[in-house]
Amino acid sequence: MQKEESRAIPADFNYRALSGLSNELVQKLETIRPVNLGQAGRIEGITPAALTLILAHLRRLAVRGGGAAKNLAQVSRETILRLSIYHALLNKWQAKTNLIAPGTLPDYWTRHVADSLQLYALIRKSPGALPHYWIDIGSGGGFPGLVLACLFAAESTTDQVFSIVLVESIQKKCSFLRRVISECSINARFDIAQVECNRIESATERFANAELVTARALASLEKLLEFTGKFLQAEQGISRRALFHKGRDYRREIQESRGKWDFDLLVHPSRIDPESVILEISNVSLHGR
């Protein structure tokens, strides 16, 4: 059970659907709403048997096709189907190409997909126009870039097309990204996703029209700002932002970056991992300029 402590529990998880939990325990869980199994295990009165029931139900939700991801964002059946195809391809390719940490493969829906989808949910709640042109750097196995592409394929209309460029330097990973785009029919109706097989510093032309840049588990914040600082500079009439997933050391990374960079910052708690955040960064400039 210790290995499962970080497994996310959806905010609307239905504890009453679990036969075997006492009414008293259900009330506590509904009041506290733990974000993961580790937090649930620290609730007074919780038993190993109760945690096992919750874990088993979480696994069933994931197998049925989405679990936490579907609870986190109200995605369409079309998107769930694409994400399921993506999942099958990831399992197949992971055997020969290291796309993601092997130990996290069983948590595709509850960790990787849900973590990626929360970016779109976050942006939809933000004031201002919804960005239509995104760029994902260091895409690797496709998180968050491919997940967003699957979503954009369903959300786009003739009046509003969302697109994303996935920047990745390793050829094998680029081949995987292209295969998923093809087999998921992401570009069937509109030109949604493109793969730029290049080093980030050599792909600067791709940033020209982008409104938002994303990165997950790629580099320190200082290094990310070296990659994207010029793109994120304030320009009259142009709103450009970055959304960077960060872990428990994010405060240290912010402090280290402040010595070289000035920027506007919003820190959004992750809805998937209580120790993680999403840094929303804009108006970047070199410190003192």
Long-range contacts (C-beta under 8 A, 24 or more apart in sequence): 1-37, 1-41, 1-48, 1-51, 1-52, 1-55, 4-37, 4-55, 5-36, 5-37, 5-38, 5-41, 6-36, 6-37, 6-38, 6-111, 6-273, 7-36, 7-37, 7-55, 7-58, 7-107, 7-110, 7-111, 8-35, 8-36, 8-68, 8-110, 8-111, 8-114, 8-271, 8-272, 8-273, 9-33, 9-34, 9-35, 9-36, 9-37, 9-40, 9-54, 9-58, 9-68, 10-61, 10-67, 10-68, 10-71, 10-72, 11-35, 11-71, 11-72, 11-271, 12-71, 13-54, 13-58, 13-71, 15-54, 17-57, 18-53, 18-54, 18-57, 20-49, 20-50, 20-53, 21-50, 21-53, 25-50, 35-271, 35-272, 35-273, 35-274, 36-273, 36-274, 39-274, 58-110, 61-109, 62-107, 62-108, 62-109, 62-110, 65-109, 66-109, 66-113, 67-109, 67-110, 67-114, 68-109, 68-110, 68-113, 68-114, 68-272, 69-109, 69-110, 69-113, 69-114, 69-117, 71-114, 72-114, 72-117, 72-118, 72-121, 72-271, 72-272, 73-117, 73-118, 73-120, 73-121, 73-151, 75-117, 75-151, 75-154, 76-154, 78-153, 78-154, 79-150, 79-151, 79-153, 79-154, 82-150, 82-153, 82-154, 82-184, 82-185, 82-186, 83-109, 83-113, 83-147, 83-150, 85-180, 85-183, 85-184, 86-142, 86-146, 86-147, 86-150, 86-180, 86-184, 89-176, 89-179, 89-180, 89-183, 90-141, 90-142, 90-180, 93-176, 93-179, 94-141, 97-172, 97-173, 97-176, 99-140, 99-141, 99-142, 99-173, 99-176, 100-140, 100-141, 100-143, 110-272, 111-272, 112-143, 112-147, 113-143, 113-147, 114-271, 114-272, 115-143, 115-144, 115-216, 115-245, 115-270, 115-272, 115-273, 116-143, 116-144, 116-147, 116-148, 116-216, 117-144, 117-147, 117-148, 117-151, 118-270, 118-271, 118-272, 118-278, 119-144, 119-148, 119-214, 119-243, 119-278, 120-148, 120-151, 122-243, 122-268, 122-278, 122-280, 123-212, 123-243, 126-280, 128-239, 129-239, 131-211, 131-212, 131-239, 131-241, 132-160, 132-161, 132-162, 132-163, 132-211, 133-162, 133-163, 133-164, 133-209, 133-210, 133-211, 133-212, 134-162, 134-163, 134-164, 134-165, 134-210, 134-211, 134-212, 134-213, 134-214, 135-164, 135-165, 135-167, 135-206, 135-207, 135-210, 135-212, 135-213, 135-214, 136-164, 136-165, 136-166, 136-167, 136-213, 136-214, 136-215, 137-167, 137-200, 137-213, 137-214, 137-215, 137-218, 137-224, 137-227, 137-228, 138-167, 138-168, 138-200, 138-215, 138-216, 138-218, 138-219, 139-166, 139-167, 139-168, 139-173, 139-177, 139-195, 140-168, 140-170, 140-173, 140-217, 140-218, 141-173, 141-176, 142-166, 142-176, 142-177, 142-180, 143-216, 143-217, 144-214, 144-216, 144-245, 145-177, 145-193, 145-214, 146-177, 146-180, 146-181, 146-193, 148-214, 149-181, 149-186, 149-192, 149-193, 150-184, 150-186, 152-186, 152-192, 152-193, 153-184, 153-185, 153-186, 153-187, 153-188, 153-189, 153-190, 153-192, 153-193, 156-189, 156-190, 156-192, 161-190, 161-191, 161-192, 162-192, 163-190, 163-191, 163-192, 163-193, 163-194, 164-192, 164-193, 164-194, 165-193, 165-194, 165-195, 165-196, 165-206, 165-210, 166-193, 166-194, 166-195, 166-196, 167-196, 167-198, 167-200, 167-203, 167-206, 168-195, 168-196, 168-197, 169-197, 169-198, 169-199, 169-200, 171-197, 200-227, 201-227, 204-230, 204-231, 207-231, 210-240, 211-239, 211-240, 211-241, 212-240, 212-241, 212-242, 212-243, 213-240, 213-241, 213-242, 213-243, 214-242, 214-243, 214-244, 215-242, 215-244, 215-245, 216-244, 216-245, 217-245, 220-253, 220-256, 221-246, 221-250, 221-253, 221-254, 221-256, 221-257, 221-279, 222-253, 222-256, 222-257, 222-260, 222-261, 225-257, 225-260, 225-261, 225-263, 225-281, 225-284, 228-284, 229-261, 229-284, 229-285, 229-286, 232-263, 232-281, 232-282, 232-283, 232-284, 233-283, 233-284, 233-285, 234-282, 234-283, 234-284, 234-285, 239-282, 240-282, 241-280, 241-281, 241-282, 242-279, 242-280, 242-281, 242-282, 243-278, 243-279, 243-280, 244-278, 244-279, 244-281, 245-270, 245-276, 245-277, 245-278, 246-276, 246-277, 246-278, 246-279, 247-273, 247-275, 247-276, 248-275, 248-276, 250-276, 250-277, 250-279, 254-279, 258-287, 259-287, 260-286, 260-287, 261-285, 261-286, 261-287, 262-286, 262-287, 262-288, 262-289
